[in-house]
Amino acid sequence: MRKKLSLFIALLFVVGFLAACGGGDKSGSSDSGSNEKDTFVVGLEAAYPPFNWSQKDDSNGAIKIDGLYEYAGGYDVEIAKRIAEGLGKELVIVKTDWEGLIPSLNSGKIDAVIAGMSPTEDRKKAIDFTDSYYKSDLVMVVQKGSPYENATSIQGFSGAKITAQLNTFHYTVIDQIEGVDKQQAMNDFSTMRVALETGKIDGYVSERPEAVSATAANDKFTFVEFEEGFETSDEDTAIAVGLKKGSDLTEKINEILAGISEEEREEIMDNAIRNQPAAQ
């Protein structure tokens, strides 16, 4: 009996030793935002040019999308690359629907949202944000030759069929247009561009970079910049990195963003607009 007991204790010691040897750091196994990971996993739509898009190869510095035979490019991707480099981590891009970005962040599937997301008060209830890495004005994308093309005020769109992306502040500001025919919100900008070209809508609310991108991709489009525009807050028009509540990455990423000058940010955006795939 004593011999069996000794053998049992020895086996327990071996199992415990092996478990200890295997209990070290494993890439991707720690909580989101942990310093122990050697990857920086970023979620984005890959469908919001020039901020982010998908393409078939790695031209112009595009990054392969995790699990897909696609690559992600755009302004957000370039910012993500700089952040990953500053953190000393490998960048991993995960393609995620807009609706799924914050849930994916909070569940730990991604470490950050870098997807043209504004740090609105509602979103701040769910996640944290870094300092902004871009700021843009709102415009209206319309068809060339439309009766709304020469509008100087948002009130010039009274009676127009207008929409914006689902669950964005772009959609809420439509209510500032008196008499507007507010259409159902749409999931992404590709859908809105199709709706505009086919006449289903008269225009959609967007940020200026996306509008420039839309007109570069389709010569039937133009956009209206307003003398009397939408009332927005600085948080609405700013774009920041979304992080899990209490993430220890916030301060580090802010330091990295502070090292990117305004001139460099504009250069990155200009390149993104120039490099976007024509189909986008």
N, C-alpha and C positions, 0 to 999 in steps of 0.2 A: 504493500500500500504506500509506504514511504517513498519507494522507488518510483512509483507511478506519479505521486504528487510532485516529486522533484522534476520529473520529465515534463509535467504539465506547466510548472513554473518556468522552466527553460524555454518552452514553446512560447509562453506569454512574453518573455523577454525578447525573443527573436522578432515576434510580430510587432512589438512596441518599437524596437529599433528600426525595423523597415519602415514603419509608419512615420517615424521621425525623420528618416532620410528622405522620404517622399513628400514631406510637408512643407517644403520651401516654397518660394514664389513661383507661380505659374503665370505666364503671359495670358492676359485676358480673363483670369479667374478671380481677380479682386473686384471690389465695388467700384462703380463709376466714379471717376475723379481721383482715384487713389494714385499715389506716387509709385506704387509697386509695379504697375503695368508698363510694358515697353511699347504699347500702342496708344494712339490717340484716335478714338473712334468717333467720327463725325456723321451726323444725320442731316440729309438735305433731300429735296424733291428731285433734283436733276431735271427740272422742268420749268425754270423761272429765269430764262436768259435776260440780261447778261449776268445775273447773279449766279446762276447755276444751270447746267444743262447736261444732257447725255450725248455721247458721240461714239463712233465705232472704233476709234483708235486712240493712241496716246499723244497725238499731235498737239502742239502748243502747250505742252505740260500737263495734259489731262491725266487724271489718276483713275486706275481701274476700280470699278465699283465692286464691292465685296459680293461674291457669289453670282455675279452676272458677267456676260460677255460684252459689257459696255464700259465706257470711261466717262468720268465726270470732269467738266471744265467750268470755267467762269470765275467771276470775282470772288465768290465765297470760297471756292476751291483754292484760289491763290492765297487768300487770307488764312485758310486752314493750314496750308503748307508752311506758311511763315510761323504760325503758332506751334505746329508740331515740331518744327526745327528748333524753335526757342525752348520748347519743353524737353528736347532731346528724345523724342518719341517717333515711331513710325506712324504715318498717317494712314488711316483706314476709312474709306468712304462707304457709307451705307445709304442706299436709296430708300427713302421712306415717304409715304404720302404725307401731305401737309397735316392732315388730321392726326396722324400717328406720331408726329415728331415729339411732342411733349410727353405723351405716354411712354414712348421708347426711351426717352431720357430718364424719366422717373423710375422706370423698371430696370435701368442699368444696361439696356441693350446698346446704348450709345453714351459717349462721354460728354458730347456737346451738340447743340443745334447751331449750325452756321448756315443759315438758309434765308437770308434776307428778312429775318424776323425782327419786328419792332418790340421794344420792351414796354408794352402797355401795362397799365395798372392791373388789369385782369390776369394777364400772363404772369405778372410778378407774384400773384398769389400762389401760383403753382411751381414756379421755378425762379432761379436767380439769373441775373444778367450782368455781363461785363460792361465796361464803358463802350460807347458806340464805335463802330468801325466804318460807318458811312452815314450820310444824312442826305435826304433828297426831298424834293417838292412833289406834290401830287399834280397830275395832269389828266387829260381825258384823251384816250385814243379813239379816233374816228376814221371813217373812210374819206379819202380825198374827194372833193366835190360835194360833200354832204352839206346840208343847210346849216350844220353846226360847226363847220370848219373854221369860221371866222369869229366865233364867240370870244368875247373878252372877259365875261363873267360866268360863273357857274349857273347863274339864273338864265343864261342864254340856252340852257338845256331843258327848260320847262317843256313838258310834253314829250321829251325824248325817252326812248327805251334804253335805260342805263343799268349796268350791273357791275359787279366786282367779284373778287375771289371770296369764296366761303370762309367764314371765321377770320376775317381781317377787318381792320378799322376802315379800310377802303370802302367796304360795303356800308358801314354805318354812316359815313359822311354824305352818302347819296341823299339822305333825308334832308340835307341843307338846301337842296334844290327845290324850289317851290313848283308844285305841279308836275314833278317828274314822274315818268312811268317806270317805277322801280321794278326791275326784273329779278327773277330768282338768282341767287348767288351761284357761281359756278366753281367747280373744283380746282381748276388750274387755268393758266394763261393760254395754253394751247387751245383749250376749249373755247375761251372767250375770243380768241383771234378767228377761229372758224365761224363762230356766231356772228362776229362783226362782218366778215367777208360775205357771208350768205344773207346778211340783212336781218337776221333774227334780232339783233340789237343795234342801236345807233351809236353806242360808245361804251367804253368801260374805263373805270378809274384805275390808274396805275401810278407807279413812281416813274420819274423821268428816265432813268436808265433803261427800264423795261420798255418804255415807249420808244426810245431811240432804237432799241433792239428790234421792236416790232416793225418800225418803219424801214429799217435796214433789211429785214427779212422779206417784207412785202411792200412793193411800191404802190399798192392801192391804199395804204394807210398813211395817216399823218397824225399829229397830236396837237392838242390845244394847251398852251400855257396861259394862265389866267392873270389878268390885272387885279381882279377881285376873285380870289380863289377860296378854297375850303378852309374853314377854321380848324386848325389842328394844334396839338401840343408838340413840344420838342420831342417827347418820347414817342409820339406817333410816327414822326418822320425820320427818327433815328433808327439805325439797325445795329444790333448787338449780338454777341454770342450768348446763347442760352445754356445755363448749367444747372445741375441738380442743386436743390437747396443745401446750403452749407458746404458746397464743394470747395476743396482746398486749391482748386485750379484758378479761381476767380482772380486773386491778386497777381498770380504769375502771368495770366493771360493779359491782364491790364498793363503790366509792365512791357510785355511784348508789343501790344497794340500801340503803346505810347512811343515805341521806337520806329513806327511806320509814319513817315511824314505825310502831310496833306498832299504834297506834290506827288509822292509815290502812290498814294491811294488813287488819285485822279489818273495817274499813268496806268495803274492796274485796271481801272474801270475802262479807260479808253481801249486798252488791249483786249479786254473781255468783249466789248462791243464789236471790235474789229474781227475777233477770232471766232465768234459764235457761228455754229453751222447754219447755213442758209435756210434749212428746213425748219429751224427753230424760230 
